[in-house]
Structures are given as structure tokens and as C-alpha cells.
């Protein structure tokens, strides 16, 4: 049932504040501002490394997770798409654990990677939406994302719930490994707790502007997304979402890679979507944006109030979000990214919930 929404995808985008709040209460104690002890099976304290493997959007959630595990828990993360991970023949040792992320829990490549790691003696964690799935059944520890059924083929609420779970696990790992002080943990959990409210606010705030902007975006054949830090996986996710439902060719790049190749493509026919909260990377990203502007590129700038005030560049549109703590920015910035893909596809008249050639669950390698 789509309720009063036109598509399941739209409904699922709007459900995010609620399902994230549900997922968070499973992983964190919102009164005490502490993460709950949900990861005992994994023994983060004694791990030498973590291997993450997944496909598509779930892989991109894992890539954000890598930044968090390394930063907050000082835990080295190996990550690859499952179809490559399985065959890389990388050396694995028993003092590593492996984490598999899958909405459906049935993705064939992800399952094959899981079995490969299990055969090598690693402890297996599964971040899944479907708790009865094969991947969940074969894991030592199951971390449910509690997003509820996701019907739209393009993943939206599963992505942000995967992120909420990975953020909680990274904090749990940081506590177990003694790399976060109690006070730091409290601050991070407080920021997570604010997320549902901020996401609701952002949904209302940006929707009209993004719907109008989508009309302009639908005229282009190619779009480039740029970001740094955790905004880099988000740039990849923005490009994936746009191409899969609007069929506009889109690519995501680390902003710093621009001058190593893709800058050759910049002209007035390829809008560049820059995801840049006012964080540690902001100035560097703005200088990449200047390189785009200097070559006549059109910029869609997704930032916060401080970022908007700090940049003087002319843009095709500037989408201004509230300033938020760094740990929640990937979830909050997912909203404009998802809405932009959604409205562009609706405007172009594609089958948003059932894009051509795609299946919700990919059970062949
Ligand atoms: C993109 C999308 C796919 C899936 C991928 C993995 O919007 O939905 O890229 O993320 O097929 O699926 P799961 O998470 O079920 O393993």
C-alpha cells in the first residue's frame, strides 16, 4: 500500500525518519547516550581488521562504514564489491571479522563472499533487512536494519538504515577498543539521536526546490557527482540512484580525483552535483568546485548554511541543509540525493518502482 504517495519509492523516502528512529533504538540507549551491547559475537576489541563486502547501494553503505570504523575504532577495513571480493584471493586471517551488508539477504555474490570468509575461519556479521534470509541464517551475528519491507527497486530507506546500524557498530567498536572516550561516545550517540527529527525537517525543507530543479536536470544526458570523506560514497550513491531510475548517465567521483581525468568532460552540458557540508573537507571541495566553474560547468551545490555563506560561486542551484554533526551527514544528505533522483525520474515518466532491466533481489552471480 502506497498510502498517499505516488510510488513506493516516495513512500519509502518519507518513512526514513520513522524507521531510522526504530533502528536506532535497537542499537543505542537514547536516555543514557550509550551504544547497546549488540555486537558481543564479533569481539571488536581483539580484531586486527574487518572485511566488508556487499553489492550496489549496500556496498556504498559499507564504504561509508569503512570511514567510520577506521576513524572511531581505529580498525582497518578491507572493502570491495562482493563479486570482486570473492575472487581476489586476498589473505584472510582469523583475527579479522567479516561483515556482509544486504537488504534482501539473498544476493548471490554477497552470499558467496560470506561462505568464502566462513571457510577461512572468520567470524561473520550480517547487516540485513530480511531477518529470515539466507545471509542472516549463515552468519554468527545478525544486525537487523529494521527498515520494514522495501518495495521500490531503488534502495532508499534500507540505505540510510544500513548507515545508522554501521554508525552504531563503529561506535560500539570504538568503545570496545578503547579508541573513544565515554564523552566522545556520548556526543556521537546524541548526534545520532537527533537524526530522525533533522531528517523530517530536511524532507519538508528541500522537497519543493528539488522538484523544481528536477525539471532542469531531466534535460541533461550526463551528470557528475562529487564529494570528499563520507560524502564521496554518497556521491557514488547519488549517481547510482539517478542512473537506475531516470536512465540519465551519471558518475560519482572523489572530488580530489576531478583533476586526474573527469575534468576533461566539464562543459555546460554536464551538471556537477557537489555534496559538501561545511566540514573538515569543505575548503578543498570548494576549490574543486572552482575548477568546475572556471570551465563553464554548471553546479548544483548541496551544502549547509555555513557552507552556503562561505562560497561565493555562482551555481545552477544551491540546496541548503541545516548544519549537522559529521557522523549524521551521510544520512541527512541522502535525502536531497534521493529526492533529486526520484523527481527527475517522475518528471521523465520512467517506471520509478520497477526500473527497466533491474530486479529487487539478484540471486545469480
Ligand atoms: C540500488 C539497489 C541495488 C542493491 C544491490 C544489493 O538502488 O537497490 O544496488 O543495493 O542489488 O542488494 P541487497 O542489498 O539486497 O544485497
Boltz pocket constraint, residues with backbone or C-beta under 6 A from the ligand:
constraints:
  - pocket:
      binder: B
      contacts: [[A, 55], [A, 56], [A, 57], [A, 58], [A, 59], [A, 101], [A, 102], [A, 103], [A, 104], [A, 105], [A, 106], [A, 107], [A, 110], [A, 153], [A, 154], [A, 155], [A, 156], [A, 240], [A, 241], [A, 244], [A, 359], [A, 360], [A, 361], [A, 362]]
      max_distance: 6.0
